[in-house]
Every structure is written in C-alpha cells, then in structure tokens.
Amino acid sequence: MSEVIGAAQQIAKLKTRAVNLYYGTHQALGDITIDIPTCAITAIIGPSGCGKSTFLRLFNRMNDLIPGVKVEGQVLLNDVPIYEKDTDVVTLRKKVGMVFQKPNVFPMSIYDNIIIGPKHHGVKNKRDLGQIVERSLTQVAMWDELKDILNKPGQDLAMGQQQRLCIARALAVEPEVLLMDESCSALDPESTLNIEELMQDLSEKYTIIIVTHNMEQAARVSDMSAFMMIDGNRVGRLHEYSETSQMFISPKDKLTEDYITGRFG
C-alpha cells in the first residue's frame, strides 16, 4: 500500500492552499493546506463539530448552497482552481461526485435513478443509457441481482442496496473523485463491509475521500488519514496528515493518539 501511495502522492488529484471558510461572521475552517493523492482513499477523521463535512464539501462546492458562506485561499482539482468566478459548477460536480450519510434514493425506478445524471448532461440515446446502467451497477457489484428488476422502485431496496445504488448513480456520470460523507453510518455491519470492499475496488480508478467517525473503518480502508480538531476559537483545523498506517501505529502528536485510541471524541 505504501508503494501505491508513494507513487500516487507524486500526482495530487486535489489540493487546498491556506483555505479559510466562513459561515457569515463565524470561521468554520482555518488555514487548511493539504494534497489528496490520486487513486487512493483518504479518510477525514476527528470529533464532532470539527468541520469534517464542511471540509469535504469544499471539493464540489456544496457549501455554496448555504447562505453567507465565504471561502478564502485556493482549492484545486488537477491543479486548476475551482473557486474562480468563471468555474462551471455543474461540470465540477460531474467530476466530483458525492454520496451522503443516508441513502438518498430518488422516488423513481432503479433504472431512472442511475440515468438521471447522464440525461442531465446530455445523454439521450436509450442504448447508451442502458449501457451506462449496466456499467454502473456492475461497478458496484449489483448488476446480476438487479438486471431483471430495473423498473422496481429504488426505495424498495434494502438499506445497504440503496447505498450501493447511490454510489452507482454517482459513478454513472464518470466522475474523477468520489466524496463519501459517513456513508456507512446508517448501515448494518455486513452492508458496511460490502461498501468498504467496494471503496477499495473503486480506488483503483477513482480518488475517494471519506468522512468517518469509525476508527476501525479508517484503519481498514484508507491509505491516507487527515485528523481535524477545533481550536480555542471553535475553528476547524487540520491537525495531522499522514499515511494511515503511520498515523494509527505511530502518530506524531499525542492529541492524535488520544483520539484514535478513544480517549476523547
């Protein structure tokens, strides 16, 4: 794994440089600089309220949907700044997909859930759409179990299946990055392990960033870990960032060690 990361770190898919984020007058993130490696899984860990999800949403500009948000510094995808005035946010979100904490399956068929993104981006041919559905479900290891019931409502699936369907929907537009915000927290242990195995398979092609409170999960699936904390002014900051194996075996800071071992948080 370290050899993979060593090679991947030579090409950072995402970068932040001295990023500060404000909700109105409240500063939520402070001076965050990080390089996220290509085709690897990066886990964002830290106690509740330290800004993990806010940090994650920097990369597809989902924070823009909140009134009064202001971002300072640079966020780059493939070394291209994504907070410029002329940035096409729709195109950005095609490149940077997101899977949320609870499965947000749309009230429509399995088939329609998956094609909604490609259709929005201009794919109209039924044959092409059918191929996208098969490819996306195959990527999440669900094609064989769902290919004969594609007209069934997506919301009728079991919770773990719904989350995999949401991942398939994100993959349907062929993103470069997949953001996963506590995407296993609502699942049973078996479904969680299925999603974790899926993440590892997908990381061969996609750059994946996960937010998780589950330290065992972070240790199992991630290549890199970013530990966040809040300072005395309630500002979320990047406290430590390293290969997961290094952080979990020999963290540089005692605060990191205390969090990982469950002494606080």
Beta strands, then each sheet from edge to edge (+ up, - down):
strand 1: 12-23
strand 2: 26-37
strand 3: 41-45
strand 4: 69-77
strand 5: 80-81
strand 6: 96-99
strand 7: 177-181
strand 8: 207-211
strand 9: 224-230
strand 10: 236-243
sheet 1: 2+ 1- 4+ 5-
sheet 2: 6+ 7+ 8+ 3+ 9+ 10-
end
